Amino acid sequence: MARARPTSSKARRRSDAAFGIAWHAAWAALVLATAAGLAAAGRLAVGPDLAALAAGAGAAGLGGLLSTLGHRGHAAAVLVWGLAGAAACHLTGGVTGPLAAWCLAPAAAATVFRRRELLALGAAASVAAAAVSAMDTALLPLPQADPQLAPWLSLLALATIALGLAAGLVGFQGTSQRDVRRRERVDQVLELLERQPLLLASLDRGGRVLAAAGATIGGYSPHDLEGRSLGHLVPEAELPALAGALALAARQGRASVYVAQGGDPDGWLEVTLRAGDEGRIVAAVRDAREQFVREKRLEAERVTAEQQNAGKSRFLANMSHELRTPLNAIMGFSDIMRQRLFGPLGDRYAEYAELIHESGTHLLELINDVLDMSKIEAERFELTIETFDARDAVTSVLRLMRGQAERSGVALRGVLPIAPLPVDADRRAVKQIAINLISNALKFTPRGGSVTVTVQGHGDTLELIVADTGVGIAQDDLDRLGRPFEQAGDAEQRAAGSGLGLSLVRAFARLHGGEMTVESAMGEGTTVGVRLPVLVEEAQQPLRRQG
């Protein structure tokens, strides 16, 4: 629903003052123009007629000034017009004179200020001015207007009164229409307040309800609560919580609290508080039984899910340990067979032993990844922080991966700084980050391509960047990378990995307070960057190339 913007009282006062000044200025201008014209024609001399015109112009000037002084100034302006009208009549022959119509000037002026209470004052002032003029005419010998000026003065009096009343009534009509619209708007707002589902209340600092509207809560209607404490809605045990929320709202401007509902063991209320003007507090009270029950259920479900996830991680960790023992035996015996330590072995059986050893190595790597990830998810993985040269860790990984790169026909290059890069980090985690990134790059880079590993320092941040010239990653797949067991590419590419490599990299980076970023485009290769805030001292040295 569109929200109407009510006219402020200050804006209305400014509008009334501007209209009053304009009305009085027009009256004064008309009187002065008439006087100037008559004087130029040689018909207006110093005397009662000039004094009468001066009374009209003076009343207009003073009335314009009083228009800026608010309600009291408006009332004073109406009375000034009563005096000026009576004076002008007295100076030009009374009620039979040409300016007798100016006795209606107070009523005309009252319409200018667009307030109903001033209309009665204007009417009374006009009646009083006419009565005084009538008494003057009957009891006193009054000055008579110059016969040559009388028609012009009569025309001036009729013109000013007619135009003044017309302008004032038009403005008053506009004000009346505005008041009607405002009343309609107020009625709409009141209906909205009464029918909305909350209990809205205006409170003092102690929580006493000054005014209320809306729903009935706990058997208390808004009318029932007025003059009482908001604490009537809650049991005694909840009063400290409600008082604390009121104090917090008074200090910080807002507060919210869940409290039990009085008289209903299963009822809950949500009380939202906002600081208002002059020390008041606005409260919105809502029946939160269903929401509270729903939130409790969701919280219980969350705890259950976390427990199940932790149980899964513990299961994987235990299973990984159980699988390692027989797998180490398989790899050990297959290594003995392929090296022919106990005698000659047929070529076919030697090939089988090599395949067994390679498969076991791959399975052991997968188990280690699963074990690390399960520890991280179960929050049981602890970093072993030590100070070491990051170049040494990455160099050892480059040596380890050199054989895989040569078998894949991929050029593996390292770009490392000449000076040391001392870091406070987990050496194994840093090496595992490098192994996973380089292994991924080698898997998805075709023969003849290249993988470049760059290590550098910026401020307190160690930056490890692995860039390849491989097949690249589709934009739709980038968001999924880094989640456990999520892979990108087609079925053949997914078969080359487990989906744990990048998730472990991201997890290790976060454990160090760092981050991982991936940039890639199909057919243009992939660049993965890891930034760890672990440098012992600022290091931004020249780089040297390996490989």
N, C-alpha and C positions, 0 to 999 in steps of 0.2 A: 504494500500500500504506500502510495506517495506520501511523503511527510511534509505537511504544511509548515511554513515558517511564520510564526506569529509575529505581529508588529510589536516591537518593544515599547514600553511606556516612554522612554526617552525619545524614540523616533516619533511617536505620536505628538509629544509636546513640541518637538521641533517643527513638525508639520503645522500644528495649530498656531504656533507663534509666527511662522512664515506667512500663513494665510491672513492672520490678523494684521500684520504689518502691511501687507499688500493692500488689504481692504481700507485701512486707515490712510495709507498713502494716496490711494485713488480718490478718496473723499477730499483730502486736503488739496490735492492737485485740482480737482474740479472747482472747489471754493476759491482757491487762489487765482485760477484762470478766469473765473467770472469776475472777481474783484479787479484783476488787472485789465480786463476788457472794458469794464465800466469806467475805471479810472482813466484809461486811455481815451475814452469817448467824452470825458469831461463830465460824467454824470455822477461819479462817486466822490463825495467830499468827506472831510473828517467830521464824524458825527455818529449818531446812534446806528445808522446803517452799517458803517464801516466797523463799528464795535461788534455788531451782531455777526458780521462775516468773520471777524477776528476770533470770536468765541467758537464758531464752527471749525475754523482751521486749527485753532489751539487745541480744541478737544480731540481733533483727529491726530495731531502730533503727539499729545500726551497719551492718547489711547494706543497708538502704535508702540510707544515705549513700554506701556504697561502690559502689552501683549506678550512681552518676553519674560514676564515675571511669574508665570504659572497661574494656578487657579485664583489665588488672591488678587493678582494683578488683573486678571480678566474681570473679576467682580468690581474692582475699583474702576476699571475702564467704563463699565456699564453705568456706574454712578456718575462718573465725570460727564458722560453723555446726557444724563438726566439734568445735571446742572447747566450744561451748555445749551441744551434745548430750551430750558425755561428762561435762561438769560437772553437768548436770541429772540424768543417770543416777546419778552418784556421790552426789548429795545426797538421792536418793529410793530407795535400795536397790539400785542397779546394774541388771543385765540382768533381774532379777526384779521391779524396781520399776515403778510406774505410768507413769513417763516414759521407759521404755526405748525406746519407739518413736521418741523424738527422736534416737536415733542415726542415723535415716534422713534427718534434716533436711538434711545436706549434699547428698544426692542430689536431694531435692526442690528445694533452692535452685539446683542446677546446671541443672535444667530451665527455670528462670525466665529465664535469660540466653540461651537458644535458640542455644547453640553446642555443637557435637558434642564438641569437645576438653574442654569443662568437664564433660561427663557422666562421663568417666573419672576426672577429679579428684574429682567428687562421690561417685562409687562408692567410690573409694579412701578418702576422708575418712570415709564412713559405716562402712566396714569397720574403719578404724582406731579410730573412736569406739566401735564395738561391742566390738572386741578389748580396748581399755583398760577398758571397763566390765566385761567378763567377768573380766579379771584382778583388777580391784578387788573384784568380788564374791567371787572365790575366795580372795584373799589378804588382804583388809583387812576390818576390822569397819566396815561402812558404816552411815550413818544410815538409819533406816527411815521411810517416809512414814506420816503419821497415818492409822490405819485408816479414820477417818471421811472423810478427804480422798482416799484412794486411788482410789475409784471415779470421783470427779470429775477427778482428775489423769489417770487412764487415758483417760477420755472426751475430755479436752482434747488429750492426746497423739495419740490416734487421729484426732480431728477435724482438727487442724492438719496432720498428715502427709497424711491422705487428701485434704483440700481443697487443700493445697499442691501435692501431686503431680498432682492432677487439673488444676488451673489451669495449672501449668507444662507438663504434657504437651499440653494443648490449644494453648497458645501455641507450643510446640515443633512441633506438627503443622502449625500455620499457617505457621511459618517453613520447615518442610520443603517444603510445597507451594509456597511462594514461591520457594524455591531451585530446585525442579524447573522452575517456569515461567521462572525466570531462566536456567537452563541451556538450556532449550528455545529461549529467545530468543537466547542467545549462539550456539547451534548454527545458528539461522536466519541470524543476522548473519554468522557465519563462512562459511556456504554462499553467502550473497549476495556477500561479499567475494571468495571464490574463483571465482565464476562470472561476475562482472560483466566487461564487455569492456575495462576500463582496467587499467593497472598502478598500484596504489596503494602508496605507500611512505612510511614515516616516516624523515626524514633528520636528521642533525645539521647544524650550520651550515656545515660543510665539504662537504656533499653526500654523506656516507657513509650507506648504507642501513642503518637500524637494524632495520626490519621491513618486510615487503612481502607483498602478496597480489594476486591477480587474474590478468591475462593475461600470457602470455609475449611479450616484445618483443625483436626482434632475436636470437632464439635464447637469450635469458636468461630463465629462469623466475624467479618471485619468490624461491624458495629460493636460486637461484644468485647473486642480487644481494645478499642479506643479508651485511653485512660489507664490501661493495665500494662503490666510488663510483658514483653515478648516471651519471658521465661515461663508464662502460663502454658505454653505449648509443649514444654519438655519436662521430664522428671527432674527431681532435685539433683540427682547425680550428674546431670548434664549441664547444670547452671554454670559451673566454672568454665567449661568449654565455650559456652555461649558468651559469657562475660569476656573471656580472652579474645574471642573473635571481634566483639564490639570494640575493645581497646585497640586491637590491631587495625581495625578499619579507621578508627579516629586518628591513629598515628600515621598510617601508610596510605590511607585513602581507599583501601579495599581489603576484603577478607572473605573467606568462605569456610564453612564447617558443616560436617555431617553430625547430627545429633539424633538420639532416640526420641520417638514421639511419646508424649505423656499419655497414659491410659491405654496404650496399645503396645504389648510386648514385642510385636513383630513390625511395628511401624518405625520408619526412619524419615527424617526431614533434612533437606539440603537448604541451608540458610546462606544466601549471598548478600554481602553488605558492601555499600558504597558510601563514602563520605559526601554529605550534602552541604548546603549553605548554612551559615550561622550555627555551626556545631551540630546540626542534625545529621542523622544517618538514615539512608534509604535501605530497606531490607526487602528481599524477595525470598519468600518461603515456598518450597515446593515439596510435595509428597514424593519422596525418593525411595519408597519401598521397593518397587520393581527394579529400579536402577541399582540400588544397593545390593539386592539379591543377585542381579546379573553380574555386577562387578565382583562380588564374592565368588560366584561360580567361575568366572573367567580367571580370577586369580588362582583358584584351586586347580583349574585346568592347566594354567601356565606352570604351576609348581609341579603338577604331575608330568607334564611334557618335559620339563627340565630334568626331573628325576629319571624319566625313561631315557632321555638322551644321554644323561650321565651314565646310566646303566649300560646303554649300548656302547658308549666309549670305553667303559671299564671292561666290558665283554671283549671288545676288539683288542684292547691292550693285553688282556690275559691270553686270548687266542693267539695273538702275534707272538707272545713269548713261547706258547706251547708249540707253535709251528717252527720256530727258529731251531729248536733242538734237533729234530729229525732232519731238517733241511741242511743244517751245518754238517751233519754226518754224510748226507748224500753228496754235498759239494766236496767234502774232504775226500771221500773215496773216489769220486769221479775225477778229482784232480790227481790223485795217485795213479789212477788208470791212464789218464791222458799223458802223464809224464813218464809212464812205464817204469816206475820206481821198483817194481817187483818182477821185472822181466819183460820180454817182448810181448806185444799185443797186436793182433791183426788190424789192418788198416780200417776195416769196417767198424770193428769194435772201438778203435781209437776215435773214429769219427763220432760214434754214439756217445762215448765218454765226453767228448768236447761239447756235443749238443746238450748232454745232461748238465754239464758244468755251466754252460751259458744260460740255460733255462733256470737253473737253481740261482744263479747270480741275479737274473731278472726278478725272480720271485722274491729273493731276499730284499732287493731294493724296494719292491712293492710292499713287503711286510714292514720294512723300516718306515716307509712313508705313512702307512696306515697307523703304525704305532705312534709316530710323532703326532699325526693329526688327532688321534684319539686322546692323547695326553693333553694337547692344546685345547680341544673341545671340553675335556673334563677339568680344565684348569689345573692340571697336575704337572705341566711342563715347566721346569724351572731353568732359567738361563744361568749359565756359569760365566760370569763376567770376569774377564782378564784383559790386561793390556798387551797388545801385540801389533805387529806391522801388518796392515791389511794387504799389502802387496804380497807378503809371503803366503797368506792363505789362498789368494787368487792364483798366484803362480803355481802352487802345488796342484790346484784344480786343473789348470791349463795343461800341466804335464800329464795328469791322470786322464784327461779327455783327449789328448793328442792322438792316441791310438784309434779311438772311435772315429775321430775326424778323418784320419788317413784312410781307414777302411771305407768310410762313406764318400771319399773323394771330395771332401769339403775343406777349404782353407780356414784354419783356426788362427786368429791373430789376437794378441793382447797388447793393449796400450795402457802402460802404467807410468806413474810419475817417477822421476829419478830419485827424489828424496823420500825418506820413510813416511808412511801414513799411520802414525800410532792411533789406535782406537781402543776404547773400553767397550768390549762386546763379547758375545759368546762365539768363540772361534769355530766350534762345530756348526753353529747356525749360519755364520757367514759363509763357510765353505759349502754347506748344503744349499744355500741360496744360489751360489755360483754354479754348483753342479747341476741343479735343477734347471736353471736358465740356459746354461750351455747345452745340456742334454736335449732340452726341448728344441733349441735352435738347430742342433745337428739333425734331429729326427725329421724336421720339416723343411730342411734345405736340400734341394736336389744336388746331385753330383755336379761339380764345377762351380758351385756357389761358395759363399764365404760367410764366416761368423766372426764378428769383431767384438772383443770384450774390453771395455774402457773402465778404468778405475781412477777416480779423481776426488779431490776434496774442495769444498766450498764452505768457508766459515767453520761451523762445527759439524758439518754434514759430510758423511762419506757417500759417494755416489757411484753405483755400479750399474753400467749400461751394457746390455747385450743386444747387438743388432745383427740381423741375418738378412740374406737375400733370398729367402725362401718363398713359399707359396702365398704367404700373407693370411690374414684373418678377415672374414667378412664383418662388416659393421654391425650386423645383427648379433654376431657371436661375441663381440667384445665385452658386452655387459655381463655375459654369463661367466667369463673367464675369471678365475680366482676363487670360485666356489668349489667345495669338495666334489670330486667325481664329475665335474662339468667339463666337457670337451667341445672343441670347435672343429669345423671341417666335415668332410664326408666320412663314410664308414671306414674307408681304408686308412684315412688319417687318424680317426679315433682309435683304430685298432693298435696304433703305434704307442699309445700311452694309456695311463690309468685315470687321468684327470685330477691327480693329486699334486702334481709338480708345482703349478702356479699357486694353488691354494696354500701349500706349505710356504712358498716364498712370501706371499702376502701375510700369512700368520706370523712368520719369523720377523718380518719387517715391523708389524704392529707391536710385537712383543718388545722390540727395541724403540718403540715410539716413532717409527718411520712409516713409509708408504711405498706402494708399488704402482707404477703407471704402465699402460700398454698403448702403443701407437702402431697401427698397421693398416695396410690396404691390400686388397687382393692383387697378387702378382707383383707386388713391390717390396715384400719382406715385412719383417716385424721388428720393432724396437721396444724392449722392456727395460724400464729403469727402476732401480731400488735406491731410495734415499734414507739413510740412517743417521740420526743426530748423535753420533758416537765418537767423533774426532776428539782426541785429547787436546790438540791445539790447532789453530788455524793453519791449514795447509793448502796451498794453491801453487804447486810446483810444476815445472815443465814436464811433459810426458815423454816416455820412451816406449818404443814399439818392440813387442816380442812376436816372433813367428813370422 
